[in-house]
Amino acid sequence: MSTLPKVAWIGLGIMGSPMAENLIKAGYSVTGFTLEREKLDRLAANGGTVASSIAEAVEGADVIVTMVPASPQVEAIAYGEDGILEHARKGALLIDMSSITPQTSIDLAEAGREKGVRVLDAPVSGGEAGAVEAVLSIMVGGEQADFDQARPVFEALGRTIVLCGPHGAGQTVKAANQLIVAVNIQACAEAVVFLEKSGVDLSAALDVLNGGLAGSTVLTRKKDNFINRDFAPGFRIDLHHKDMGIVTDAARNVGAALPVGAVVAQLVASLRAQGDGGLDHSALLRAVERLSGRQV
């Protein structure tokens, strides 16, 4: 009989489904809830247990993991008569792995404390591929003791696992991550258009660039997207737009200037306004192509 903690998982999207499945592979008992029936069916097919409500999912759970799109969704599933905090047992550990505002995480931790529920904010980086391969980078905010207890769960999901500071610190680091990723994708997209318009072999050029100082995980992960114009969503423009709003607001609050980040945030917003919000964030290439006179 497994001595591993019983896990409730709320949110089974592009990231959440493979992450929950990796916990199952690691031997955890996982009970999941989400709004889409087909995602619940996928969880069941992979050895998980399906719940019909948040209350049913979290009943008796030792660890509750949430992975939803943004702050409003976190608040919707956490608070109220039907929410997690109302139905979680005292002493349970709530790990929110969504990417939300730092203040939302701080508020959730305080609300959890009042209910006897411990809380960690633990957003991730690595995209769908990182979730599937269990090589995510996990940036955590909260108490050391809670982090230590959660580490085995994190180790089933990721490779780089760091306690970044108190509640909200994980979200602050994730905001910085999203800033770097967006600027990196934009730079790669501009380089792709420049190289193609110059008549250079794009695949060869990206290979040699990725072997030098210009190399990055972004270029490694997104090279085929750029070459093949394959923008099936691993991480949607809609979500990166949300994240750029988080980082620009947070930076303003602390008095940090983000001149390049502000421009890229506008480019992400522009791409979304043109109807490309459901595409992968590598679709920033489409915006550069449009600006360069190419019909896409």
Order of alpha helices (4+ residues) and beta strands (2+ residues): beta-alpha-beta-alpha-beta-alpha-beta-alpha-alpha-beta-alpha-beta-beta-alpha-beta-alpha-beta-alpha-alpha-alpha-alpha-alpha-alpha
